[in-house]
């Protein structure tokens, strides 16, 4: 049933339109890329070093394109929905109460787990720079990040634009620094027994769909620009992951560490240590900001929490769990990516097809092609990957 024109106009003016903060194309790309590239980039080289460069890069490109397709589907769901809803709200609207409950469990478990990963890694890297207990630096990072998140999308938007640009610049600098240390024989190592190892880590690395509704809200009425932002940001993320993985494997090969920048520092000297770990700090900081915003917005939009309580829960729960003693890095990343993200993708694809027939409005400039073929391919890939991840956990 189509929403009456007067209600659509009211929603546009007061919730999405001229009195909302607006994004440029570059800012929208920066938001999505910043939310996507985080702790996962530090784990991909290690998983790839075990399976081999061809297998690892195939996962990066293949899963990256599949996740880009799902992001586009989420974008169409948002464009068909009149209200401002985050992922949980969209699930409740199109998949009913049970679908909403399932998405709530998946979404909040996933997002809080990822935020915990960022707190763990940021504390350890900052401690390696400045000394002292890592948990002190985790608290310092949390305080600064919480202030930025609490003051809203405008502060986060400006931080994302700057940090994403710096990340790309550092990738270029790292490339030049790595070139003298690259050894071609490291690219010839392949082990089929580890074929499924990169799946969970790579899928985790592309899990940024919660940013899509927020980007749509700030690009409302510009469907063509919104779709372009999703496509470009996906290609940028795929490129950065691929280049970074090539660089790390070429330098460290079989000695690649679980946190890639540590191995780079050991293999290529002090200058590489500083550049690589500054890159890691910034990459995780951008994702921490956007994922915290996603959680806060979901609590506000989908459960009607106030700004204060939405922020307190989104930022407080990960810190509380961290302080309680959860400190595993790669294991947590693999479980989140291989199992939680896979099941979340199943549910999002179902929501997409429900929204095609039950959406509030018909998007004028947002149309997707080949969605049946993409759906079939995605379901097969996510099912096989999830099954292999569950097997790996139970083994």
C-alpha positions as CSV (number, residue, x, y, z in Angstrom):
1,X,0.0,0.0,0.0
2,X,1.4,3.3,-1.0
3,X,1.9,6.0,1.6
4,X,-0.3,9.2,0.9
5,X,1.5,12.0,-0.7
6,X,1.1,14.4,2.2
7,X,2.7,11.9,4.6
8,X,5.6,11.2,2.2
9,X,6.2,15.0,1.9
10,X,6.1,15.4,5.7
11,X,8.6,12.6,6.2
12,X,10.9,14.1,3.6
13,X,10.8,17.6,5.0
14,X,11.2,16.7,8.7
15,X,13.1,13.4,8.7
16,X,15.1,13.2,5.5
17,X,15.1,16.4,3.6
18,X,16.3,19.9,3.7
19,X,16.8,20.1,7.5
20,X,19.0,17.0,7.5
21,X,22.8,17.0,7.1
22,X,23.6,16.3,3.5
23,X,26.5,14.3,2.0
24,X,28.5,14.8,-1.2
25,X,29.4,11.7,-3.2
26,X,33.0,11.6,-1.8
27,X,31.7,12.0,1.8
28,X,29.2,9.1,1.3
29,X,32.0,6.9,-0.2
30,X,34.2,7.9,2.8
31,X,31.5,6.9,5.3
32,X,31.0,3.5,3.7
33,X,34.6,2.7,3.1
34,X,35.5,3.9,6.6
35,X,32.9,1.6,8.2
36,X,34.0,-1.4,6.0
37,X,37.8,-1.2,6.4
38,X,38.8,-2.0,10.0
39,X,40.3,-4.9,12.0
40,X,39.6,-7.3,9.1
41,X,42.4,-5.9,7.0
42,X,44.9,-7.0,9.7
43,X,43.7,-10.6,9.5
44,X,43.3,-11.2,5.8
45,X,47.1,-11.5,5.0
46,X,47.5,-14.2,7.7
47,X,44.6,-16.2,6.4
48,X,45.8,-15.8,2.8
49,X,49.4,-16.8,3.7
50,X,48.0,-20.1,4.9
51,X,45.9,-20.9,1.9
52,X,47.9,-19.1,-0.9
53,X,47.7,-15.8,-2.7
54,X,45.4,-17.0,-5.5
55,X,42.9,-18.5,-3.1
56,X,43.0,-15.4,-0.8
57,X,42.6,-12.9,-3.5
58,X,39.8,-14.9,-5.1
59,X,38.0,-14.7,-1.8
60,X,38.6,-10.9,-1.6
61,X,37.3,-10.3,-5.0
62,X,34.5,-12.8,-5.0
63,X,33.1,-12.1,-1.6
64,X,33.7,-8.4,-2.1
65,X,31.5,-8.4,-5.1
66,X,28.8,-10.5,-3.4
67,X,28.8,-8.1,-0.5
68,X,28.6,-5.2,-2.8
69,X,25.5,-6.8,-4.4
70,X,23.9,-7.3,-0.9
71,X,24.7,-3.7,0.0
72,X,22.9,-2.6,-3.2
73,X,19.9,-4.7,-2.1
74,X,20.0,-3.1,1.3
75,X,20.1,0.3,-0.5
76,X,17.0,-0.6,-2.5
77,X,15.2,-1.8,0.7
78,X,16.0,1.6,2.3
79,X,14.8,3.4,-0.8
80,X,11.4,1.5,-0.7
81,X,10.9,2.4,3.0
82,X,9.5,5.7,4.1
83,X,10.6,5.6,7.7
84,X,14.2,6.0,8.9
85,X,15.0,2.4,9.9
86,X,18.2,0.7,10.6
87,X,18.9,-3.0,9.8
88,X,16.9,-4.3,12.8
89,X,13.9,-2.1,12.0
90,X,13.9,-3.1,8.4
91,X,13.9,-6.8,9.5
92,X,11.0,-6.2,11.8
93,X,9.0,-4.4,9.1
94,X,9.5,-6.9,6.3
95,X,10.2,-10.2,8.2
96,X,7.8,-9.8,11.1
97,X,8.5,-10.1,14.8
98,X,10.5,-13.3,14.6
99,X,12.6,-11.9,11.8
100,X,13.2,-8.7,13.9
101,X,14.3,-10.8,16.9
102,X,16.6,-12.9,14.8
103,X,18.2,-9.8,13.2
104,X,18.5,-8.1,16.6
105,X,20.5,-11.0,17.9
106,X,22.7,-11.2,14.8
107,X,23.1,-7.4,14.5
108,X,24.0,-6.6,18.1
109,X,26.1,-9.6,18.7
110,X,28.0,-8.9,15.5
111,X,28.4,-5.2,16.0
112,X,29.4,-5.4,19.7
113,X,31.9,-8.2,18.9
114,X,33.5,-6.1,16.2
115,X,33.7,-3.1,18.5
116,X,35.4,-5.3,21.1
117,X,37.9,-6.4,18.4
118,X,38.7,-2.7,17.7
119,X,39.2,-2.0,21.4
120,X,41.5,-5.0,21.8
121,X,43.7,-4.1,18.7
122,X,43.8,-0.4,19.3
123,X,45.0,-0.8,22.8
124,X,47.7,-3.3,21.9
125,X,49.0,-1.2,19.0
126,X,49.0,2.1,21.0
127,X,50.8,0.3,23.8
128,X,53.5,-0.8,21.4
129,X,54.0,2.8,20.4
130,X,53.9,4.5,23.8
131,X,54.4,1.7,26.3
132,X,52.3,0.9,29.4
133,X,49.4,-1.5,29.8
134,X,47.3,-2.0,26.7
135,X,44.0,-1.6,28.6
136,X,44.9,2.0,29.5
137,X,45.3,2.8,25.9
138,X,42.0,1.0,25.1
139,X,40.3,3.3,27.6
140,X,41.9,6.4,26.1
141,X,40.9,5.4,22.6
142,X,37.3,4.6,23.8
143,X,37.0,8.0,25.5
144,X,38.1,9.9,22.3
145,X,35.9,7.8,20.0
146,X,32.9,8.1,22.3
147,X,33.1,11.9,22.3
148,X,33.1,11.9,18.5
149,X,30.2,9.4,18.2
150,X,28.1,11.2,20.9
151,X,28.2,14.5,19.1
152,X,26.6,13.0,16.0
153,X,26.8,12.3,12.3
154,X,28.4,15.7,11.5
155,X,31.4,15.1,13.6
156,X,31.7,11.5,12.4
157,X,31.3,12.5,8.8
158,X,34.2,15.0,9.0
159,X,36.4,12.5,10.8
160,X,35.6,9.8,8.3
161,X,36.4,12.0,5.3
162,X,39.8,13.0,6.7
163,X,40.7,9.5,8.0
164,X,39.7,7.7,4.9
165,X,41.9,10.0,2.8
166,X,44.8,9.4,5.1
167,X,44.3,5.6,4.9
168,X,44.5,5.7,1.1
169,X,47.7,7.9,1.3
170,X,49.3,5.5,3.8
171,X,48.5,2.5,1.6
172,X,50.5,4.3,-1.2
173,X,53.4,5.0,1.1
174,X,53.4,1.4,2.4
175,X,53.5,0.2,-1.2
176,X,56.7,2.1,-1.9
177,X,58.3,1.0,1.4
178,X,57.4,-2.6,0.8
179,X,58.7,-2.9,-2.8
180,X,62.4,-3.4,-1.9
181,X,61.5,-6.2,0.6
182,X,59.1,-8.2,-1.6
183,X,60.2,-11.8,-2.4
184,X,58.4,-13.3,-5.4
185,X,58.7,-16.9,-4.1
186,X,56.3,-16.1,-1.3
187,X,53.5,-15.8,-3.9
188,X,54.0,-19.4,-5.0
189,X,53.0,-21.0,-1.7
190,X,49.5,-22.7,-1.8
191,X,47.9,-25.1,0.5
192,X,44.5,-26.5,-0.5
193,X,44.0,-28.0,3.0
194,X,43.4,-24.4,4.2
195,X,41.0,-23.5,1.3
196,X,38.2,-22.4,3.6
197,X,40.4,-20.6,6.1
198,X,40.1,-17.1,4.6
199,X,36.3,-17.2,4.3
200,X,35.3,-16.0,7.7
201,X,38.0,-13.4,8.0
202,X,37.4,-11.9,4.5
203,X,33.6,-11.9,4.9
204,X,34.1,-10.2,8.3
205,X,36.2,-7.6,6.5
206,X,33.3,-6.6,4.2
207,X,30.6,-6.5,6.8
208,X,29.5,-2.9,6.7
209,X,25.8,-3.1,5.6
210,X,24.5,-1.2,8.6
211,X,26.1,1.9,7.1
212,X,23.9,1.8,4.0
213,X,20.6,3.0,5.6
214,X,22.5,5.8,7.3
215,X,24.1,6.9,4.0
216,X,20.7,6.7,2.3
217,X,19.2,8.9,4.9
218,X,21.8,11.6,4.1
219,X,21.5,11.1,0.3
220,X,17.7,11.0,0.2
221,X,16.2,12.0,-3.1
222,X,19.5,11.3,-4.9
223,X,19.1,7.6,-5.8
224,X,21.6,7.6,-8.6
225,X,24.2,9.2,-6.4
226,X,23.4,6.7,-3.6
227,X,23.9,3.7,-5.8
228,X,27.1,5.1,-7.2
229,X,28.5,5.6,-3.7
230,X,27.8,2.0,-2.8
231,X,29.5,0.7,-6.0
232,X,32.5,2.9,-5.8
233,X,33.0,2.3,-2.1
234,X,32.9,-1.5,-2.7
235,X,35.5,-1.3,-5.4
236,X,37.7,0.9,-3.2
237,X,37.5,-1.6,-0.4
238,X,38.3,-4.6,-2.7
239,X,41.3,-2.7,-4.1
240,X,42.7,-1.7,-0.7
241,X,42.3,-5.3,0.7
242,X,43.9,-6.8,-2.4
243,X,46.9,-4.4,-2.6
244,X,47.5,-4.6,1.2
245,X,47.4,-8.4,1.1
246,X,49.9,-8.5,-1.9
247,X,52.3,-6.2,-0.1
248,X,52.2,-8.0,3.3
249,X,52.6,-11.5,1.7
250,X,55.4,-10.3,-0.5
251,X,57.3,-9.1,2.5
252,X,56.5,-11.6,5.3
253,X,55.3,-14.7,3.4
254,X,55.1,-17.8,5.7
255,X,56.1,-15.5,8.6
256,X,52.9,-13.4,8.3
257,X,51.5,-12.7,11.7
258,X,47.9,-12.8,12.8
259,X,48.0,-9.0,13.2
260,X,49.7,-8.2,9.8
261,X,51.3,-4.9,10.8
262,X,53.4,-6.6,13.5
263,X,55.0,-8.9,11.0
264,X,55.6,-6.0,8.6
265,X,57.5,-4.1,11.3
266,X,59.7,-7.1,12.2
267,X,60.5,-7.8,8.5
268,X,61.1,-4.3,7.1
269,X,62.4,-2.2,10.0
270,X,61.3,0.6,12.3
271,X,60.0,2.9,9.6
272,X,57.7,0.2,8.3
273,X,56.6,-0.5,11.9
274,X,55.4,3.1,12.4
275,X,53.7,3.5,9.0
276,X,52.0,0.1,9.1
277,X,50.7,0.5,12.6
278,X,49.5,4.1,12.1
279,X,47.6,2.7,9.1
280,X,46.1,0.0,11.4
281,X,45.1,2.6,14.1
282,X,43.4,4.8,11.5
283,X,41.6,2.0,9.7
284,X,40.1,0.7,12.9
285,X,39.3,4.1,14.2
286,X,37.2,4.9,11.2
287,X,35.2,1.7,11.5
288,X,34.8,2.1,15.2
289,X,33.2,5.5,14.7
290,X,30.8,4.3,12.0
291,X,29.8,1.0,13.7
292,X,29.2,2.8,17.0
293,X,27.0,5.2,15.1
294,X,25.1,2.3,13.5
295,X,24.4,0.8,16.9
296,X,23.4,4.1,18.4
297,X,21.1,4.9,15.4
298,X,19.5,1.4,15.5
299,X,18.7,1.8,19.2
300,X,17.3,5.3,18.5
301,X,15.4,4.6,15.2
302,X,14.3,1.0,15.9
303,X,13.7,1.0,19.6
304,X,13.1,4.7,20.4
305,X,16.0,5.1,22.8
306,X,17.0,8.6,23.6
307,X,20.2,10.0,22.2
308,X,21.9,9.6,25.5
309,X,20.8,6.0,26.2
310,X,21.4,4.9,22.7
311,X,24.9,6.2,22.9
312,X,25.5,4.8,26.3
313,X,24.5,1.3,25.3
314,X,26.2,1.3,22.0
315,X,29.5,2.5,23.5
316,X,29.2,1.0,27.0
317,X,28.5,-2.7,26.2
318,X,31.7,-3.3,24.2
319,X,33.8,-1.6,26.9
320,X,32.1,-3.6,29.7
321,X,32.7,-6.9,27.9
322,X,36.3,-6.0,27.1
323,X,37.0,-5.1,30.8
324,X,35.3,-8.4,31.8
325,X,38.2,-10.2,30.0
326,X,37.2,-11.0,26.4
327,X,40.5,-10.5,24.5
328,X,40.7,-13.1,21.7
329,X,41.3,-11.5,18.3
330,X,41.5,-13.9,15.2
331,X,39.2,-16.5,16.7
332,X,36.5,-13.9,17.4
333,X,36.9,-12.4,13.9
334,X,36.5,-15.7,12.2
335,X,33.4,-16.7,14.1
336,X,31.8,-13.3,13.5
337,X,32.5,-13.3,9.8
338,X,31.9,-17.0,9.0
339,X,28.8,-17.6,11.1
340,X,27.1,-14.3,12.2
341,X,27.6,-12.4,9.0
342,X,26.6,-15.3,6.8
343,X,23.3,-15.7,8.6
344,X,22.7,-12.0,8.5
345,X,23.2,-12.1,4.7
346,X,20.6,-14.8,4.4
347,X,18.1,-12.7,6.3
348,X,18.9,-9.5,4.4
349,X,18.3,-11.3,1.1
350,X,14.9,-12.5,2.3
351,X,14.1,-8.9,3.5
352,X,15.0,-7.6,0.0
353,X,12.5,-9.8,-1.7
354,X,9.8,-9.0,0.8
355,X,10.4,-5.2,0.3
356,X,10.0,-5.6,-3.5
357,X,6.3,-6.3,-2.9
358,X,5.6,-4.7,0.5
359,X,7.6,-1.5,0.3
360,X,6.0,1.9,1.1
361,X,7.2,3.7,-2.0
362,X,8.4,2.8,-5.5
363,X,12.0,4.1,-6.0
364,X,12.4,6.2,-9.1
365,X,16.1,6.1,-9.7
366,X,17.2,3.0,-7.8
367,X,16.8,-0.2,-9.8
368,X,18.9,-3.4,-9.7
369,X,19.5,-5.9,-12.4
370,X,20.1,-9.7,-12.4
371,X,18.9,-10.0,-8.8
372,X,17.6,-13.6,-9.2
373,X,21.0,-14.8,-10.3
374,X,22.8,-12.8,-7.7
375,X,20.5,-14.1,-5.0
376,X,21.2,-17.7,-6.0
377,X,24.9,-17.3,-6.2
378,X,25.0,-15.4,-2.8
379,X,22.9,-18.1,-1.0
380,X,25.2,-20.9,-2.2
381,X,28.3,-19.0,-1.3
382,X,27.1,-18.0,2.2
383,X,25.7,-21.5,2.9
384,X,29.0,-23.2,2.0
385,X,31.0,-20.7,3.9
386,X,28.8,-20.8,7.0
387,X,28.9,-24.6,7.0
388,X,32.7,-24.7,6.8
389,X,32.9,-22.1,9.6
390,X,30.6,-24.0,11.9
391,X,32.6,-27.2,11.1
392,X,35.8,-25.4,12.0
393,X,34.4,-24.2,15.3
394,X,33.1,-27.7,16.3
395,X,36.2,-29.6,15.1
